[in-house]
Every structure is written in structure tokens, then in C-alpha cells.
Amino acid sequence: MLAIVTPALTAQEVASPGRNVVANVALTNGALTYDVRLRGKTFLEPSPLGLETSIGSFASGLALAGSEIRSLDEAYELPHGKVRRVHYKANELTSRFTNAQNDSLEVIFRVSDRDVAFAYRISSSRKRRVVIQRELTGFKLPSTATAFVTPQVRWGGGFAASKPSYEEAYMMEVAVGTKSRTTLGFTFPALFRNADAGWMLISETGVSSGYAGTRLSDPTSDGLYSVAFPDAAENGGVGDATVSGALPLLTSWKTITVGETLAPIVETTVATDVVKPLYEPSQVYRPGRATWSWLLWQDPSMNVADQQRFIKLAADLG
């Protein structure tokens, strides 16, 4: 009889090109975690990774099947935004794991000197499609951290029953572990202050027709925020609150920007660093001059008389 022994602990580290930021991915007794450090200081404590799917669990019973690290050095231009020319340098760790059905989960980490971005890729030799029922992805904050977060609200409220509109007031510098007033968690992006060590912004990019936009669930009392799919009531109950797609399937990217000051949070371009344009525009679109009542008079200006005044203003100004 051949016995295959899986190590109880397998750890893989990937550092940014300047070694300012380090992410560590660990496989412990078949389950995945990761942590993030900035200049040796912990910004995320060991936090869960994994997915629950229709073809099996990628949250437990995993075995390491290989890994590789490569360097990325890319330049691109943005048509608008905070900077025109971007020079993105990062190191990428791709770790491959298999589950009990011998299907494959790749966990891809990209680490630059101010950002960590990661995504999952699922593949299978026996299945063509998959439903991702739940992400196990989490963010475990140090107990001394504080949060600047906006709550996710329930569907159907607000003007013309248009909520959730992601315009709620932020909860300012509340202790990690503080729950939302709606019990639905919080909307990306979420900002955290890591005591005197610095700042961290957690968000998401790479959401398309192939993957749902996610949110953060209400945290546990010890500061673990988990990724959650849309509330089932959103969009009037039309559609599913899970992800279904052809294999292989790449998820959205979760992003973590860290800095000793807020400067890296303001300057980051990670939302475009790790994705490619989906299409090229057919022409160059340039904004024209406009007037808008809401900028001055806000919600009470949503009436015919005020709109007529601003239409006349626009005409008078050419």
C-alpha cells in the first residue's frame, strides 16, 4: 500500500519588488489562509481563503499541487483618472491546489509596493460549468484597528425604490467588529486604520458579466470581515445571488492597498493594474458643459419648475 503524506503546514511567501509589502499563503490541514505585512508590521492577520461550489469544496481537504512566482513589469495609459501613465511592477504567486474530486483551484496573488490583489481560478477535467455558492474569503483585522465603512442597505428603499444605491453615510472610525445597522454588512471600498502603523483600503475590481459584485459581511466580534454575494432581495428578486459560469472560471480580484500614510490609498491604480480593457471605444468621448439642479438644491429640486429653470440656464449659457 502506498501512503501519501500531506504536510500539516505549507507556507508560500510573495514579496513586492521593493519588499515593502509581503503576503504569505498557508495551507494548514487542508485549509487556506493568508496574511499581509507592511515593512514587517501586520496589517491582516491569518485570514481564510476558499470557495464552496457545485463541483465540490475548495475550502477544506485541499492539497498543494504546485506553485510558481513571476515578475510583472507593465506600462499602460489611462484616458482619465488620477494619473495618465502607469508603470505597474509586482511579483505574482500562483499556487495550485486540488480538492477531494481532483478539481483544481489556483490562487493568484499579485504584490506591488503598495497593493496586494488576489483572485481564484477554478478548472476541472470532469465538469464544464460551475456554480460558486459562497466565497470563504476573509479579512482579519488586528484588534486595535478601526473602520471607516458604509453599510449595505436593503433593496427597495429610497427615491423611486432605487436602493441599494451605495450612497449611505459612512461609519467613521468605529472599532473593528462593529456591525452595520442593516445587518447586511458593508459596501466596497472599506477603509481601515491600523492604529499607528498606517492605513488599509479593501476593495474589488474585475467585476464583469462573468462575476457578481460582492460586499463585506458583518464582522465577527474579533474583526473578521468576510466576502458575501449580493443580498437575494436585490434587483427585486430577479436572478441568482450566486455565480454560474463555464470552466475554467476566473473570479473578480480582491484588492488591499496599504500605507503608513493615506498617500498610497489616494495614489493607487490597482483597480486597473490587474485587469485588461474589455473593449475599445468606437470614438473619443469628451464631456460637454452642463447644469444640474441637484448640485445646488439636492433632492428637493426634483420637480418640474426647478428643472425648467435649469434648462433655461443651460440655454442662456450656451
Phi and psi restraints in degrees (value plus and minus 20) as a CYANA .aco file:
   2 LEU   PHI    -116.1   -76.1
   2 LEU   PSI     103.3   143.3
   3 ALA   PHI    -121.1   -81.1
   3 ALA   PSI     108.6   148.6
   4 ILE   PHI    -126.4   -86.4
   4 ILE   PSI     100.2   140.2
   5 VAL   PHI    -124.1   -84.1
   5 VAL   PSI     101.1   141.1
   6 THR   PHI    -116.0   -76.0
   6 THR   PSI     107.4   147.4
   7 PRO   PHI     -78.5   -38.5
   7 PRO   PSI     122.6   162.6
   8 ALA   PHI     -87.4   -47.4
   8 ALA   PSI     -50.4   -10.4
   9 LEU   PHI    -157.9  -117.9
   9 LEU   PSI     104.0   144.0
  10 THR   PHI    -147.6  -107.6
  10 THR   PSI     101.6   141.6
  11 ALA   PHI    -139.6   -99.6
  11 ALA   PSI     119.4   159.4
  12 GLN   PHI    -151.8  -111.8
  12 GLN   PSI     111.4   151.4
  13 GLU   PHI    -134.4   -94.4
  13 GLU   PSI     120.3   160.3
  14 VAL   PHI    -153.7  -113.7
  14 VAL   PSI     107.6   147.6
  15 ALA   PHI    -131.8   -91.8
  15 ALA   PSI     136.8   176.8
  16 SER   PHI     -90.2   -50.2
  16 SER   PSI     143.4   183.4
  17 PRO   PHI     -73.9   -33.9
  17 PRO   PSI     -56.6   -16.6
  18 GLY   PHI    -112.8   -72.8
  18 GLY   PSI     -15.5    24.5
  19 ARG   PHI      40.0    80.0
  19 ARG   PSI       2.4    42.4
  20 ASN   PHI     -91.2   -51.2
  20 ASN   PSI     -60.8   -20.8
  21 VAL   PHI    -136.9   -96.9
  21 VAL   PSI     114.5   154.5
  22 VAL   PHI    -150.6  -110.6
  22 VAL   PSI     111.5   151.5
  23 ALA   PHI    -135.2   -95.2
  23 ALA   PSI     119.6   159.6
  24 ASN   PHI    -143.6  -103.6
  24 ASN   PSI     104.0   144.0
  25 VAL   PHI    -126.4   -86.4
  25 VAL   PSI     107.8   147.8
  26 ALA   PHI    -146.7  -106.7
  26 ALA   PSI     118.3   158.3
  27 LEU   PHI    -130.3   -90.3
  27 LEU   PSI      91.4   131.4
  28 THR   PHI    -141.8  -101.8
  28 THR   PSI      94.3   134.3
  29 ASN   PHI      30.4    70.4
  29 ASN   PSI      21.6    61.6
  30 GLY   PHI      67.0   107.0
  30 GLY   PSI     -20.3    19.7
  31 ALA   PHI    -138.2   -98.2
  31 ALA   PSI     126.6   166.6
  32 LEU   PHI    -121.3   -81.3
  32 LEU   PSI     120.0   160.0
  33 THR   PHI    -158.9  -118.9
  33 THR   PSI     147.5   187.5
  34 TYR   PHI    -166.5  -126.5
  34 TYR   PSI     141.2   181.2
  35 ASP   PHI    -162.6  -122.6
  35 ASP   PSI     143.7   183.7
  36 VAL   PHI    -153.4  -113.4
  36 VAL   PSI     114.4   154.4
  37 ARG   PHI    -149.3  -109.3
  37 ARG   PSI     125.5   165.5
  38 LEU   PHI    -140.3  -100.3
  38 LEU   PSI      96.2   136.2
  39 ARG   PHI      28.5    68.5
  39 ARG   PSI      24.4    64.4
  40 GLY   PHI      64.3   104.3
  40 GLY   PSI     -26.5    13.5
  41 LYS   PHI    -118.6   -78.6
  41 LYS   PSI     116.0   156.0
  42 THR   PHI     -94.8   -54.8
  42 THR   PSI     104.8   144.8
  43 PHE   PHI    -126.9   -86.9
  43 PHE   PSI     -55.6   -15.6
  44 LEU   PHI    -146.6  -106.6
  44 LEU   PSI     105.5   145.5
  45 GLU   PHI     -96.9   -56.9
  45 GLU   PSI     147.9   187.9
  46 PRO   PHI     -66.7   -26.7
  46 PRO   PSI     100.1   140.1
  47 SER   PHI    -145.8  -105.8
  47 SER   PSI     126.2   166.2
  48 PRO   PHI     -93.7   -53.7
  48 PRO   PSI     129.8   169.8
  49 LEU   PHI    -147.0  -107.0
  49 LEU   PSI     139.7   179.7
  50 GLY   PHI     114.0   154.0
  50 GLY   PSI     148.3   188.3
  51 LEU   PHI    -158.2  -118.2
  51 LEU   PSI     128.3   168.3
  52 GLU   PHI    -128.0   -88.0
  52 GLU   PSI     107.0   147.0
  53 THR   PHI    -155.1  -115.1
  53 THR   PSI     152.0   192.0
  54 SER   PHI     -91.9   -51.9
  54 SER   PSI     -38.0     2.0
  55 ILE   PHI    -120.5   -80.5
  55 ILE   PSI     -14.6    25.4
  56 GLY   PHI     115.2   155.2
  56 GLY   PSI     152.0   192.0
  57 SER   PHI    -108.2   -68.2
  57 SER   PSI     115.6   155.6
  58 PHE   PHI    -135.2   -95.2
  58 PHE   PSI      11.4    51.4
  59 ALA   PHI    -132.2   -92.2
  59 ALA   PSI     -40.0     0.0
  60 SER   PHI    -169.1  -129.1
  60 SER   PSI     144.9   184.9
  61 GLY   PHI      46.8    86.8
  61 GLY   PSI       5.3    45.3
  62 LEU   PHI    -106.3   -66.3
  62 LEU   PSI     131.9   171.9
  63 ALA   PHI    -150.1  -110.1
  63 ALA   PSI     118.2   158.2
  64 LEU   PHI     -89.8   -49.8
  64 LEU   PSI     111.3   151.3
  65 ALA   PHI    -138.4   -98.4
  65 ALA   PSI     -15.2    24.8
  66 GLY   PHI     119.3   159.3
  66 GLY   PSI     143.8   183.8
  67 SER   PHI    -178.4  -138.4
  67 SER   PSI     140.5   180.5
  68 GLU   PHI    -171.9  -131.9
  68 GLU   PSI     130.9   170.9
  69 ILE   PHI    -142.1  -102.1
  69 ILE   PSI     114.9   154.9
  70 ARG   PHI    -157.3  -117.3
  70 ARG   PSI     138.6   178.6
  71 SER   PHI    -116.2   -76.2
  71 SER   PSI     122.4   162.4
  72 LEU   PHI    -136.6   -96.6
  72 LEU   PSI     113.0   153.0
  73 ASP   PHI    -162.3  -122.3
  73 ASP   PSI      78.3   118.3
  74 GLU   PHI    -149.5  -109.5
  74 GLU   PSI     126.8   166.8
  75 ALA   PHI    -147.3  -107.3
  75 ALA   PSI     119.9   159.9
  76 TYR   PHI    -175.2  -135.2
  76 TYR   PSI     147.9   187.9
  77 GLU   PHI    -137.0   -97.0
  77 GLU   PSI     127.2   167.2
  78 LEU   PHI    -128.5   -88.5
  78 LEU   PSI     116.8   156.8
  79 PRO   PHI     -90.9   -50.9
  79 PRO   PSI     -41.1    -1.1
  80 HIS   PHI    -180.7  -140.7
  80 HIS   PSI     148.3   188.3
  81 GLY   PHI     103.9   143.9
  81 GLY   PSI    -179.0  -139.0
  82 LYS   PHI     -99.4   -59.4
  82 LYS   PSI     -39.3     0.7
  83 VAL   PHI    -173.1  -133.1
  83 VAL   PSI     130.1   170.1
  84 ARG   PHI    -109.2   -69.2
  84 ARG   PSI     -71.3   -31.3
  85 ARG   PHI    -122.9   -82.9
  85 ARG   PSI     108.4   148.4
  86 VAL   PHI    -136.7   -96.7
  86 VAL   PSI     112.8   152.8
  87 HIS   PHI    -137.8   -97.8
  87 HIS   PSI      85.8   125.8
  88 TYR   PHI    -122.0   -82.0
  88 TYR   PSI      99.4   139.4
  89 LYS   PHI    -144.1  -104.1
  89 LYS   PSI     108.6   148.6
  90 ALA   PHI    -176.0  -136.0
  90 ALA   PSI     144.4   184.4
  91 ASN   PHI    -131.0   -91.0
  91 ASN   PSI     118.4   158.4
  92 GLU   PHI    -137.7   -97.7
  92 GLU   PSI     106.1   146.1
  93 LEU   PHI    -127.3   -87.3
  93 LEU   PSI     102.8   142.8
  94 THR   PHI    -133.7   -93.7
  94 THR   PSI      94.8   134.8
  95 SER   PHI    -130.0   -90.0
  95 SER   PSI     110.1   150.1
  96 ARG   PHI    -127.2   -87.2
  96 ARG   PSI     114.0   154.0
  97 PHE   PHI    -151.9  -111.9
  97 PHE   PSI     132.1   172.1
  98 THR   PHI    -138.9   -98.9
  98 THR   PSI     129.6   169.6
  99 ASN   PHI    -122.1   -82.1
  99 ASN   PSI    -189.3  -149.3
 100 ALA   PHI     -84.1   -44.1
 100 ALA   PSI     -44.7    -4.7
 101 GLN   PHI    -112.9   -72.9
 101 GLN   PSI     -15.0    25.0
 102 ASN   PHI      47.4    87.4
 102 ASN   PSI       1.8    41.8
 103 ASP   PHI    -101.2   -61.2
 103 ASP   PSI     143.3   183.3
 104 SER   PHI    -134.0   -94.0
 104 SER   PSI     117.4   157.4
 105 LEU   PHI    -143.2  -103.2
 105 LEU   PSI      99.9   139.9
 106 GLU   PHI    -120.5   -80.5
 106 GLU   PSI     111.0   151.0
 107 VAL   PHI    -129.2   -89.2
 107 VAL   PSI      98.0   138.0
 108 ILE   PHI    -128.4   -88.4
 108 ILE   PSI      98.5   138.5
 109 PHE   PHI    -133.2   -93.2
 109 PHE   PSI     108.6   148.6
 110 ARG   PHI    -136.5   -96.5
 110 ARG   PSI     107.3   147.3
 111 VAL   PHI    -146.4  -106.4
 111 VAL   PSI      97.2   137.2
 112 SER   PHI    -128.0   -88.0
 112 SER   PSI    -196.1  -156.1
 113 ASP   PHI     -94.5   -54.5
 113 ASP   PSI     -21.9    18.1
 114 ARG   PHI    -159.4  -119.4
 114 ARG   PSI     -26.4    13.6
 115 ASP   PHI    -154.4  -114.4
 115 ASP   PSI     128.6   168.6
 116 VAL   PHI    -142.1  -102.1
 116 VAL   PSI     108.8   148.8
 117 ALA   PHI    -149.6  -109.6
 117 ALA   PSI     119.5   159.5
 118 PHE   PHI    -165.0  -125.0
 118 PHE   PSI     132.0   172.0
 119 ALA   PHI    -167.7  -127.7
 119 ALA   PSI     145.8   185.8
 120 TYR   PHI    -133.7   -93.7
 120 TYR   PSI     126.1   166.1
 121 ARG   PHI    -147.2  -107.2
 121 ARG   PSI     103.7   143.7
 122 ILE   PHI    -124.7   -84.7
 122 ILE   PSI     117.7   157.7
 123 SER   PHI    -163.1  -123.1
 123 SER   PSI     139.1   179.1
 124 SER   PHI    -173.7  -133.7
 124 SER   PSI     122.2   162.2
 125 SER   PHI    -110.5   -70.5
 125 SER   PSI     -25.6    14.4
 126 ARG   PHI    -138.2   -98.2
 126 ARG   PSI     -31.6     8.4
 127 LYS   PHI    -148.5  -108.5
 127 LYS   PSI     131.5   171.5
 128 ARG   PHI    -125.3   -85.3
 128 ARG   PSI     -43.5    -3.5
 129 ARG   PHI    -154.5  -114.5
 129 ARG   PSI     139.8   179.8
 130 VAL   PHI    -164.4  -124.4
 130 VAL   PSI     128.5   168.5
 131 VAL   PHI    -132.8   -92.8
 131 VAL   PSI     101.4   141.4
 132 ILE   PHI    -108.1   -68.1
 132 ILE   PSI      92.1   132.1
 133 GLN   PHI    -105.1   -65.1
 133 GLN   PSI     -51.2   -11.2
 134 ARG   PHI    -183.1  -143.1
 134 ARG   PSI     121.1   161.1
 135 GLU   PHI    -113.4   -73.4
 135 GLU   PSI     116.7   156.7
 136 LEU   PHI    -110.9   -70.9
 136 LEU   PSI     -24.0    16.0
 137 THR   PHI     -72.6   -32.6
 137 THR   PSI     112.9   152.9
 138 GLY   PHI    -161.1  -121.1
 138 GLY   PSI     147.8   187.8
 139 PHE   PHI    -154.7  -114.7
 139 PHE   PSI      86.0   126.0
 140 LYS   PHI    -116.5   -76.5
 140 LYS   PSI      88.2   128.2
 141 LEU   PHI    -104.3   -64.3
 141 LEU   PSI     127.4   167.4
 142 PRO   PHI     -78.4   -38.4
 142 PRO   PSI     131.0   171.0
 143 SER   PHI     -85.6   -45.6
 143 SER   PSI     -41.3    -1.3
 144 THR   PHI    -108.5   -68.5
 144 THR   PSI     -21.5    18.5
 145 ALA   PHI     -96.5   -56.5
 145 ALA   PSI     138.8   178.8
 146 THR   PHI    -147.1  -107.1
 146 THR   PSI     138.9   178.9
 147 ALA   PHI    -140.9  -100.9
 147 ALA   PSI     123.1   163.1
 148 PHE   PHI    -140.1  -100.1
 148 PHE   PSI      78.4   118.4
 149 VAL   PHI    -159.0  -119.0
 149 VAL   PSI     130.9   170.9
 150 THR   PHI    -131.7   -91.7
 150 THR   PSI     110.7   150.7
 151 PRO   PHI     -92.5   -52.5
 151 PRO   PSI     126.0   166.0
 152 GLN   PHI     -96.6   -56.6
 152 GLN   PSI     113.0   153.0
 153 VAL   PHI    -129.0   -89.0
 153 VAL   PSI     143.6   183.6
 154 ARG   PHI     -95.1   -55.1
 154 ARG   PSI     135.6   175.6
 155 TRP   PHI     -89.6   -49.6
 155 TRP   PSI     125.4   165.4
 156 GLY   PHI      80.3   120.3
 156 GLY   PSI     -25.9    14.1
 157 GLY   PHI    -112.3   -72.3
 157 GLY   PSI    -195.1  -155.1
 158 GLY   PHI      55.3    95.3
 158 GLY   PSI    -194.8  -154.8
 159 PHE   PHI     -80.3   -40.3
 159 PHE   PSI     107.6   147.6
 160 ALA   PHI      34.7    74.7
 160 ALA   PSI      11.3    51.3
 161 ALA   PHI      31.9    71.9
 161 ALA   PSI      21.7    61.7
 162 SER   PHI    -112.7   -72.7
 162 SER   PSI     -23.8    16.2
 163 LYS   PHI     -97.9   -57.9
 163 LYS   PSI     132.3   172.3
 164 PRO   PHI     -97.0   -57.0
 164 PRO   PSI     109.1   149.1
 165 SER   PHI    -132.4   -92.4
 165 SER   PSI     -16.5    23.5
 166 TYR   PHI      39.3    79.3
 166 TYR   PSI      20.0    60.0
 167 GLU   PHI    -146.1  -106.1
 167 GLU   PSI       4.4    44.4
 168 GLU   PHI     -97.9   -57.9
 168 GLU   PSI     136.3   176.3
 169 ALA   PHI     -86.2   -46.2
 169 ALA   PSI     122.5   162.5
 170 TYR   PHI     -97.7   -57.7
 170 TYR   PSI     124.0   164.0
 171 MET   PHI    -103.4   -63.4
 171 MET   PSI     100.7   140.7
 172 MET   PHI    -119.8   -79.8
 172 MET   PSI      97.3   137.3
 173 GLU   PHI      31.2    71.2
 173 GLU   PSI      34.0    74.0
 174 VAL   PHI    -113.0   -73.0
 174 VAL   PSI     136.2   176.2
 175 ALA   PHI     -82.5   -42.5
 175 ALA   PSI     121.8   161.8
 176 VAL   PHI     -81.2   -41.2
 176 VAL   PSI     123.3   163.3
 177 GLY   PHI      79.4   119.4
 177 GLY   PSI     -31.0     9.0
 178 THR   PHI     -91.9   -51.9
 178 THR   PSI     108.2   148.2
 179 LYS   PHI    -107.4   -67.4
 179 LYS   PSI     138.8   178.8
 180 SER   PHI     -94.9   -54.9
 180 SER   PSI     137.2   177.2
 181 ARG   PHI     -93.3   -53.3
 181 ARG   PSI     -35.0     5.0
 182 THR   PHI    -117.3   -77.3
 182 THR   PSI     -29.8    10.2
 183 THR   PHI      46.0    86.0
 183 THR   PSI      -9.0    31.0
 184 LEU   PHI    -123.4   -83.4
 184 LEU   PSI     -13.9    26.1
 185 GLY   PHI      63.7   103.7
 185 GLY   PSI    -168.7  -128.7
 186 PHE   PHI    -155.4  -115.4
 186 PHE   PSI     136.9   176.9
 187 THR   PHI    -114.1   -74.1
 187 THR   PSI     124.9   164.9
 188 PHE   PHI     -93.6   -53.6
 188 PHE   PSI     129.2   169.2
 189 PRO   PHI    -101.6   -61.6
 189 PRO   PSI     136.6   176.6
 190 ALA   PHI    -142.5  -102.5
 190 ALA   PSI     107.4   147.4
 191 LEU   PHI    -125.1   -85.1
 191 LEU   PSI     117.8   157.8
 192 PHE   PHI    -151.6  -111.6
 192 PHE   PSI     123.7   163.7
 193 ARG   PHI    -125.7   -85.7
 193 ARG   PSI     100.7   140.7
 194 ASN   PHI    -111.0   -71.0
 194 ASN   PSI      45.8    85.8
 195 ALA   PHI      29.4    69.4
 195 ALA   PSI    -149.7  -109.7
 196 ASP   PHI    -107.5   -67.5
 196 ASP   PSI     -21.4    18.6
 197 ALA   PHI     -99.6   -59.6
 197 ALA   PSI     -44.9    -4.9
 198 GLY   PHI     123.6   163.6
 198 GLY   PSI    -172.6  -132.6
 199 TRP   PHI    -150.9  -110.9
 199 TRP   PSI     136.8   176.8
 200 MET   PHI    -166.9  -126.9
 200 MET   PSI     112.3   152.3
 201 LEU   PHI    -135.1   -95.1
 201 LEU   PSI     104.5   144.5
 202 ILE   PHI    -129.3   -89.3
 202 ILE   PSI     109.5   149.5
 203 SER   PHI    -173.6  -133.6
 203 SER   PSI    -182.6  -142.6
 204 GLU   PHI    -167.1  -127.1
 204 GLU   PSI     126.0   166.0
 205 THR   PHI    -166.4  -126.4
 205 THR   PSI     150.6   190.6
 206 GLY   PHI      57.8    97.8
 206 GLY   PSI       1.3    41.3
 207 VAL   PHI    -102.6   -62.6
 207 VAL   PSI     108.4   148.4
 208 SER   PHI    -162.4  -122.4
 208 SER   PSI    -185.9  -145.9
 209 SER   PHI     -85.2   -45.2
 209 SER   PSI     -32.7     7.3
 210 GLY   PHI    -111.4   -71.4
 210 GLY   PSI     -26.1    13.9
 211 TYR   PHI    -174.3  -134.3
 211 TYR   PSI     123.3   163.3
 212 ALA   PHI     -96.6   -56.6
 212 ALA   PSI     127.8   167.8
 213 GLY   PHI     -90.8   -50.8
 213 GLY   PSI     119.5   159.5
 214 THR   PHI    -134.1   -94.1
 214 THR   PSI    -199.0  -159.0
 215 ARG   PHI    -165.4  -125.4
 215 ARG   PSI     159.7   199.7
 216 LEU   PHI    -121.2   -81.2
 216 LEU   PSI     112.1   152.1
 217 SER   PHI     -92.9   -52.9
 217 SER   PSI     146.1   186.1
 218 ASP   PHI     -76.8   -36.8
 218 ASP   PSI     117.0   157.0
 219 PRO   PHI     -96.3   -56.3
 219 PRO   PSI     140.9   180.9
 220 THR   PHI     -93.8   -53.8
 220 THR   PSI     147.6   187.6
 221 SER   PHI     -83.8   -43.8
 221 SER   PSI     -42.7    -2.7
 222 ASP   PHI    -118.4   -78.4
 222 ASP   PSI      -6.0    34.0
 223 GLY   PHI      73.3   113.3
 223 GLY   PSI       6.9    46.9
 224 LEU   PHI    -118.5   -78.5
 224 LEU   PSI      94.5   134.5
 225 TYR   PHI    -120.0   -80.0
 225 TYR   PSI     110.0   150.0
 226 SER   PHI    -134.4   -94.4
 226 SER   PSI     131.9   171.9
 227 VAL   PHI     -94.5   -54.5
 227 VAL   PSI     115.5   155.5
 228 ALA   PHI    -150.7  -110.7
 228 ALA   PSI     125.8   165.8
 229 PHE   PHI     -96.2   -56.2
 229 PHE   PSI     149.7   189.7
 230 PRO   PHI     -75.4   -35.4
 230 PRO   PSI     129.9   169.9
 231 ASP   PHI     -82.1   -42.1
 231 ASP   PSI     118.5   158.5
 232 ALA   PHI     -79.2   -39.2
 232 ALA   PSI     -44.6    -4.6
 233 ALA   PHI    -100.7   -60.7
 233 ALA   PSI     -34.4     5.6
 234 GLU   PHI     -80.9   -40.9
 234 GLU   PSI     132.0   172.0
 235 ASN   PHI      41.4    81.4
 235 ASN   PSI      10.5    50.5
 236 GLY   PHI      45.3    85.3
 236 GLY   PSI       3.0    43.0
 237 GLY   PHI      61.3   101.3
 237 GLY   PSI     -15.0    25.0
 238 VAL   PHI    -102.5   -62.5
 238 VAL   PSI     110.1   150.1
 239 GLY   PHI      68.6   108.6
 239 GLY   PSI     155.9   195.9
 240 ASP   PHI    -118.6   -78.6
 240 ASP   PSI     136.0   176.0
 241 ALA   PHI    -120.8   -80.8
 241 ALA   PSI       7.4    47.4
 242 THR   PHI    -148.8  -108.8
 242 THR   PSI    -196.8  -156.8
 243 VAL   PHI    -137.9   -97.9
 243 VAL   PSI     110.7   150.7
 244 SER   PHI    -147.2  -107.2
 244 SER   PSI     115.1   155.1
 245 GLY   PHI    -186.1  -146.1
 245 GLY   PSI     150.4   190.4
 246 ALA   PHI     -96.4   -56.4
 246 ALA   PSI     131.0   171.0
 247 LEU   PHI    -115.7   -75.7
 247 LEU   PSI     124.0   164.0
 248 PRO   PHI     -92.8   -52.8
 248 PRO   PSI     131.2   171.2
 249 LEU   PHI    -144.6  -104.6
 249 LEU   PSI     108.5   148.5
 250 LEU   PHI    -123.7   -83.7
 250 LEU   PSI     109.8   149.8
 251 THR   PHI     -99.1   -59.1
 251 THR   PSI     157.5   197.5
 252 SER   PHI     -86.7   -46.7
 252 SER   PSI     148.3   188.3
 253 TRP   PHI    -119.8   -79.8
 253 TRP   PSI     110.5   150.5
 254 LYS   PHI    -112.1   -72.1
 254 LYS   PSI     116.6   156.6
 255 THR   PHI    -142.2  -102.2
 255 THR   PSI     123.9   163.9
 256 ILE   PHI    -154.3  -114.3
 256 ILE   PSI      95.1   135.1
 257 THR   PHI    -127.1   -87.1
 257 THR   PSI     110.0   150.0
 258 VAL   PHI    -146.5  -106.5
 258 VAL   PSI     128.6   168.6
 259 GLY   PHI    -184.7  -144.7
 259 GLY   PSI     132.8   172.8
 260 GLU   PHI     -92.7   -52.7
 260 GLU   PSI     -43.9    -3.9
 261 THR   PHI    -144.2  -104.2
 261 THR   PSI    -197.8  -157.8
 262 LEU   PHI    -101.2   -61.2
 262 LEU   PSI     -26.8    13.2
 263 ALA   PHI     -75.8   -35.8
 263 ALA   PSI     -69.2   -29.2
 264 PRO   PHI     -81.5   -41.5
 264 PRO   PSI     -50.3   -10.3
 265 ILE   PHI     -85.0   -45.0
 265 ILE   PSI     -63.2   -23.2
 266 VAL   PHI     -91.2   -51.2
 266 VAL   PSI     -57.8   -17.8
 267 GLU   PHI    -108.6   -68.6
 267 GLU   PSI     -33.5     6.5
 268 THR   PHI     -78.8   -38.8
 268 THR   PSI     123.8   163.8
 269 THR   PHI    -141.5  -101.5
 269 THR   PSI       3.3    43.3
 270 VAL   PHI     -80.9   -40.9
 270 VAL   PSI     -46.4    -6.4
 271 ALA   PHI     -81.4   -41.4
 271 ALA   PSI     -47.5    -7.5
 272 THR   PHI    -129.5   -89.5
 272 THR   PSI     -34.1     5.9
 273 ASP   PHI     -82.7   -42.7
 273 ASP   PSI     -57.3   -17.3
 274 VAL   PHI    -122.8   -82.8
 274 VAL   PSI     -12.7    27.3
 275 VAL   PHI    -149.3  -109.3
 275 VAL   PSI     144.4   184.4
 276 LYS   PHI    -134.2   -94.2
 276 LYS   PSI     132.5   172.5
 277 PRO   PHI     -78.0   -38.0
 277 PRO   PSI     118.6   158.6
 278 LEU   PHI     -97.5   -57.5
 278 LEU   PSI     -47.6    -7.6
 279 TYR   PHI    -182.2  -142.2
 279 TYR   PSI     144.1   184.1
 280 GLU   PHI    -119.3   -79.3
 280 GLU   PSI     115.6   155.6
 281 PRO   PHI     -86.8   -46.8
 281 PRO   PSI     131.8   171.8
 282 SER   PHI     -96.6   -56.6
 282 SER   PSI     -36.9     3.1
 283 GLN   PHI    -177.0  -137.0
 283 GLN   PSI     150.4   190.4
 284 VAL   PHI    -106.2   -66.2
 284 VAL   PSI     100.2   140.2
 285 TYR   PHI    -116.6   -76.6
 285 TYR   PSI     107.2   147.2
 286 ARG   PHI    -144.7  -104.7
 286 ARG   PSI     114.5   154.5
 287 PRO   PHI     -89.9   -49.9
 287 PRO   PSI     125.5   165.5
 288 GLY   PHI    -119.3   -79.3
 288 GLY   PSI    -197.3  -157.3
 289 ARG   PHI    -101.1   -61.1
 289 ARG   PSI     126.3   166.3
 290 ALA   PHI    -171.9  -131.9
 290 ALA   PSI     142.1   182.1
 291 THR   PHI    -142.1  -102.1
 291 THR   PSI     135.8   175.8
 292 TRP   PHI    -173.5  -133.5
 292 TRP   PSI      99.8   139.8
 293 SER   PHI     -83.0   -43.0
 293 SER   PSI     -53.1   -13.1
 294 TRP   PHI     -85.3   -45.3
 294 TRP   PSI     -48.8    -8.8
 295 LEU   PHI     -80.1   -40.1
 295 LEU   PSI     -52.8   -12.8
 296 LEU   PHI    -118.4   -78.4
 296 LEU   PSI     -66.7   -26.7
 297 TRP   PHI    -129.0   -89.0
 297 TRP   PSI     -24.5    15.5
 298 GLN   PHI      35.5    75.5
 298 GLN   PSI    -169.5  -129.5
 299 ASP   PHI     -77.6   -37.6
 299 ASP   PSI     -57.4   -17.4
 300 PRO   PHI     -81.8   -41.8
 300 PRO   PSI     -35.4     4.6
 301 SER   PHI    -100.9   -60.9
 301 SER   PSI     -18.8    21.2
 302 MET   PHI    -102.0   -62.0
 302 MET   PSI      49.5    89.5
 303 ASN   PHI    -166.1  -126.1
 303 ASN   PSI     142.3   182.3
 304 VAL   PHI     -82.4   -42.4
 304 VAL   PSI     -64.9   -24.9
 305 ALA   PHI     -81.1   -41.1
 305 ALA   PSI     -65.5   -25.5
 306 ASP   PHI     -86.8   -46.8
 306 ASP   PSI     -56.8   -16.8
 307 GLN   PHI     -85.6   -45.6
 307 GLN   PSI     -57.4   -17.4
 308 GLN   PHI     -85.3   -45.3
 308 GLN   PSI     -57.7   -17.7
 309 ARG   PHI     -82.9   -42.9
 309 ARG   PSI     -61.3   -21.3
 310 PHE   PHI     -97.0   -57.0
 310 PHE   PSI     -49.5    -9.5
 311 ILE   PHI     -83.6   -43.6
 311 ILE   PSI     -62.9   -22.9
 312 LYS   PHI     -84.2   -44.2
 312 LYS   PSI     -60.8   -20.8
 313 LEU   PHI     -79.7   -39.7
 313 LEU   PSI     -64.4   -24.4
 314 ALA   PHI     -81.3   -41.3
 314 ALA   PSI     -61.7   -21.7
 315 ALA   PHI     -86.1   -46.1
 315 ALA   PSI     -62.6   -22.6
 316 ASP   PHI     -83.4   -43.4
 316 ASP   PSI     -53.5   -13.5
 317 LEU   PHI    -106.9   -66.9
 317 LEU   PSI     -22.7    17.3
